[in-house]
């Protein structure tokens, strides 16, 4: 199970726990909610970083492929 899935599960459990505890102890519920929010922010950052990494990789591969095709076209035109 990857870290993003684990973090999502943990966040869901903490959110559920804070909702249940709100009726019993508002301070504990608030702490759980703060932790849940922090995890949610971390998940968003991981998603954003992953998307940026994928975009960079795709661009590099596209550039590499473009250079190969340009080189091939040049060789065909010269040969």
C-alpha positions in Angstrom: 0.0 0.0 0.0 1.6 3.3 -1.0 2.1 6.2 1.3 -0.7 8.3 -0.2 -3.3 5.6 0.4 -2.0 5.1 4.0 -2.2 8.8 4.7 -5.7 9.0 3.2 -6.9 6.1 5.4 -5.3 7.7 8.5 -6.9 11.0 7.8 -10.3 9.4 7.3 -10.0 7.5 10.6 -8.9 10.6 12.5 -11.7 12.6 11.0 -14.2 10.0 12.0 -12.8 9.8 15.5 -13.0 13.5 15.9 -16.6 13.5 14.8 -17.5 10.8 17.3 -15.5 12.4 20.1 -17.1 15.8 19.6 -20.0 14.8 21.7 -17.8 13.5 24.5 -14.8 15.9 24.6 -14.6 18.9 22.4 -10.9 19.5 23.2 -9.9 16.0 22.1 -12.1 16.4 19.0 -10.4 19.7 18.1 -6.9 18.1 18.4 -8.0 15.2 16.3 -9.5 17.6 13.7 -6.2 19.6 13.6 -4.2 16.5 13.0 -6.7 15.4 10.4 -6.4 18.8 8.6 -2.6 18.6 8.8 -2.6 15.2 7.1 -5.0 16.4 4.5 -2.6 19.3 3.7 0.2 16.8 3.4 -1.8 14.6 1.1 -2.5 17.6 -1.2 1.2 18.5 -1.2 2.2 14.9 -2.1 -0.4 14.9 -4.9 0.9 18.2 -6.2 4.6 17.1 -6.1 3.6 13.8 -7.8 1.8 15.7 -10.6 4.8 18.1 -11.0 7.2 15.1 -11.2 5.0 13.3 -13.8 4.7 16.5 -15.9 8.5 17.0 -15.8 9.1 13.4 -16.8 6.6 13.6 -19.6 8.2 16.8 -20.9 11.7 15.3 -20.8 10.5 12.2 -22.6 8.7 14.3 -25.2 11.7 16.5 -25.8 13.9 13.4 -26.1 11.5 11.8 -28.6 11.4 15.1 -30.5 15.2 15.2 -30.8 15.3 11.6 -32.0 12.7 12.3 -34.7 14.5 15.5 -35.7 17.8 13.7 -36.0 16.2 10.9 -38.0 14.6 13.4 -40.3 17.9 15.2 -40.8 19.6 11.9 -41.6 16.9 10.9 -44.1 17.2 14.3 -45.8 21.0 14.1 -46.0 21.1 10.4 -47.0 
